[in-house]
Amino acid sequence: MAESDSLRSVTRRQVLKGGAALAALGGVSAFIAACGGGSTPAPSTGSAGGSSAPAASTGGGGASNPPAGGTVTFGSNYSDEVPKKAMQAVVDGFKAKTGIAVTVNTVEHGKFQDTINAYLQATPDDTFTWFAGYRMRFFASQGLATDISDVWSKAASKYSDAFKTASTGDDGKQYFIPFYNYPWVVIYRKSFWQQKGYTIPKTIDEFKTLGDKMKTDGLTPLAFGDKDGWPAMGTFDILNMRMNGYDFHVKLMAGKEKWTDPKTKAVFQKWAELLPYFDKQPLGKTWQEAAQDMINKKAGMYFLGTFAGEQASDPAVHDDLDFFPFPTLGTQYDAEAAIDAPIDGFMVSAKAKNVDGAKAFMEYLATGEAQGIFLASSPNNVAAAKDADTSKYTPFQKKMAEIIGGAQKIAQFLDRDTRPDFAGANGMQGFLQNFLGTPTQDLDKFLSGIQSFYDTLPPAS
Amino acid sequence: MSDSSTPPYAPPADSGGASVASRGKPRRRRYSLLTRRDKLTIGLMVGIPAFIHIFLIWIPALGSVILSFTSWNGIGGLDKIRWIGLKNYENLVNVYQPFWPAVQHNLIWLAVFLFIATPLGMLMAVILDQNIRGTRIYQSVLYMPVVLSLAVVGLIWQLIYSPGQGFINNALGIAGTPDQIDWLGTKGLNLAAVLVAASWRHVGYIMVLYLAGLKSVDNTLREAAAIDGANGRQTFLRVVFPVLAPINVVVLVVTIIESLRAFDIVYVINKGLNGLELLSVLIVTNLLGEASLVGFGSAIAVILLLISIGPIIFYLYRTTRSQPQ
């Protein structure tokens, strides 16, 4: 999800600054790193005990690690106002607990992702925000991340196996701390549906019946916006997983299955069949505009990550939002109820200067406590750790946890599960927009175009 | 002249060459008019720009050409670069779907600028040169968009083109109806829409360039033409336009360069997808991001470089040729 992190609200403003951005990113982090080295390490407080003393057992760290303490630098892409403050609260919590200060270097979201490559190779911060799945494994296998298996050995009990798998690199070691995630679901307004007498469709036939009803009521059944290129990936993912199963999704993303497979073609055929229920002009709309269509009752429902809730700035409207998993398609894979529930989290850079401090920070971020602090101001996500205090969850969050818990298989998202050079604007984003522009085109030709593009890419890592 | 009995001039004070001067030839002496300091100054004045030019332009350009024959994801040292010969170019032409549309869009862009926007800008300049009332206001209004970057122009026009909330659809009364036009989301239509926005800025740019040229035309030429009985149109086409040849070349080159480097307006609108593909955008989308295709992006850059070289050579040829005049 190149642009789709749950905390993002402005996508169209990414004005490319090219080399300047790159230079700025490198420069800023170098500056911060330099500052970090000079500050006096604050002594660990007594209460910190467990979490501040991982100095004894550092698995993959460098040779000359300073003792835990000092300052940890942290490259953050939480650039929007609310999450930025929430992240600061987490950092303050860490300081209060361990006495280790964290210098946060916040970079605008889109820029952070566009320049991550150069950033990690130049003078990265000790720790940085990132995404689970292929996108994490890619940097791990390129040697740009520090192995944090030792942190995991302490934190493992707090996570389900699915989270551990999503945090594990190709070499079987862990490189990632999950912080929170969010499911891709069909979102609607409760009061509006009550008023119109709509009921939640469980199967695709019920879904179509409901869609027809909505059309006669003058509504667009499903809001849709794919101007940014990635939201359509969610629709492809869910149809693919409902029709062909989670394992096929994983293999297709890994290049082990072909795009020219009849199974993939069937997905696009099904999609074309359902397109009359979607907004007819998705390519000029951002996800924010599409979410507004649903919120303003121009569209009946919207299939997106729960971060669509960000668009409901009025708390009363947010409370009125509800959602359900995408309807089943009557295949053998209905039972596994696989969904996309991308995980956001943190990594330690390979060039981290304060590895012990960084690991202590990771250990803190892996606690329900830290995640709770963050989620207090981010009600569109749920905590990744089991020991998070769910009693404070809003009904919206409780339902998210329920749906994620009910899914036997959890995928990350198309662009988090496959190689970035394939998923990006030069690849799948363009292909899916092409399909949406002319859904009646020759699908065999379309799919062989995708496959041959995939085949031209250099061997992965 | 070779007679050394009469020293022509005294040697410069700090040259320290008095004894040489008494024996040397005048030609040699003239050479020594440049002091060591002069030579140093000239050396620096030529050397620094040359150094900057070579290091910031020629070496990167050559680097791109070299990289275009490789496969590299931008991570790790140079040893990770693999040589793959012409494969990038083969893939570009045969497999990479956005390539040909991008070439086509660049050409359309050039044609629209060349045959519509630029002539329109020149026309505005000619009209505003007539000293009509309020000409300064018109000039300012037309020039206003030029001070905006194309990225900002893109943002402004997105508001105008937005299907539901935009000005055009609301003015047409079709916003929010099923008939509303998705100006920037419909393939084919969006390129035209973007070209209107880009021309909006380009017209002002050309107008200012041309207006400056027109102001420099000697008025006696116009008077002479008028006395010979030429009407306004004839005066412009037969007298003023030919006189403005140097400006015309500048305008032509500016137009071509603006068309080839078009990037920001498209990038802010939808990252150059869905009918807005341009070569410049393809370069960026391939180079930027988490796993960049450095070799492949470089191959596109080389293609753009080759296309750009044409107008550059033309321009240099014209400017260096007209120098002796």
HADDOCK unambig.tbl for C-alpha pairs under 7 A between the chains (distance, minus, plus):
assign (segid A and resid 12 and name CA) (segid B and resid 268 and name CA) 6.20 0.50 0.50
assign (segid A and resid 13 and name CA) (segid B and resid 268 and name CA) 6.72 0.50 0.50
assign (segid A and resid 14 and name CA) (segid B and resid 268 and name CA) 6.71 0.50 0.50
assign (segid A and resid 15 and name CA) (segid B and resid 268 and name CA) 6.04 0.50 0.50
assign (segid A and resid 113 and name CA) (segid B and resid 289 and name CA) 6.24 0.50 0.50
assign (segid A and resid 113 and name CA) (segid B and resid 290 and name CA) 6.86 0.50 0.50
assign (segid A and resid 114 and name CA) (segid B and resid 288 and name CA) 5.65 0.50 0.50
assign (segid A and resid 114 and name CA) (segid B and resid 289 and name CA) 4.09 0.50 0.50
assign (segid A and resid 114 and name CA) (segid B and resid 290 and name CA) 6.54 0.50 0.50
assign (segid A and resid 115 and name CA) (segid B and resid 289 and name CA) 6.09 0.50 0.50
assign (segid A and resid 116 and name CA) (segid B and resid 290 and name CA) 6.21 0.50 0.50
assign (segid A and resid 117 and name CA) (segid B and resid 289 and name CA) 6.87 0.50 0.50
assign (segid A and resid 117 and name CA) (segid B and resid 290 and name CA) 5.36 0.50 0.50
assign (segid A and resid 227 and name CA) (segid B and resid 270 and name CA) 6.18 0.50 0.50
assign (segid A and resid 228 and name CA) (segid B and resid 270 and name CA) 6.30 0.50 0.50
assign (segid A and resid 281 and name CA) (segid B and resid 182 and name CA) 6.52 0.50 0.50
assign (segid A and resid 283 and name CA) (segid B and resid 185 and name CA) 4.54 0.50 0.50
assign (segid A and resid 284 and name CA) (segid B and resid 182 and name CA) 6.19 0.50 0.50
assign (segid A and resid 284 and name CA) (segid B and resid 184 and name CA) 5.49 0.50 0.50
assign (segid A and resid 284 and name CA) (segid B and resid 185 and name CA) 3.69 0.50 0.50
assign (segid A and resid 420 and name CA) (segid B and resid 290 and name CA) 6.23 0.50 0.50
assign (segid A and resid 420 and name CA) (segid B and resid 291 and name CA) 5.66 0.50 0.50
assign (segid A and resid 421 and name CA) (segid B and resid 291 and name CA) 5.31 0.50 0.50
assign (segid A and resid 421 and name CA) (segid B and resid 292 and name CA) 6.26 0.50 0.50
assign (segid A and resid 421 and name CA) (segid B and resid 293 and name CA) 7.00 0.50 0.50
assign (segid A and resid 425 and name CA) (segid B and resid 285 and name CA) 6.17 0.50 0.50
assign (segid A and resid 426 and name CA) (segid B and resid 285 and name CA) 5.85 0.50 0.50
assign (segid A and resid 426 and name CA) (segid B and resid 286 and name CA) 6.28 0.50 0.50
assign (segid A and resid 430 and name CA) (segid B and resid 273 and name CA) 5.93 0.50 0.50
assign (segid A and resid 430 and name CA) (segid B and resid 274 and name CA) 6.55 0.50 0.50
assign (segid A and resid 433 and name CA) (segid B and resid 274 and name CA) 6.20 0.50 0.50
assign (segid A and resid 434 and name CA) (segid B and resid 274 and name CA) 6.57 0.50 0.50
assign (segid A and resid 452 and name CA) (segid B and resid 95 and name CA) 6.59 0.50 0.50
assign (segid A and resid 453 and name CA) (segid B and resid 95 and name CA) 6.20 0.50 0.50
assign (segid A and resid 453 and name CA) (segid B and resid 96 and name CA) 6.45 0.50 0.50
assign (segid A and resid 456 and name CA) (segid B and resid 91 and name CA) 6.78 0.50 0.50
assign (segid A and resid 458 and name CA) (segid B and resid 71 and name CA) 6.74 0.50 0.50
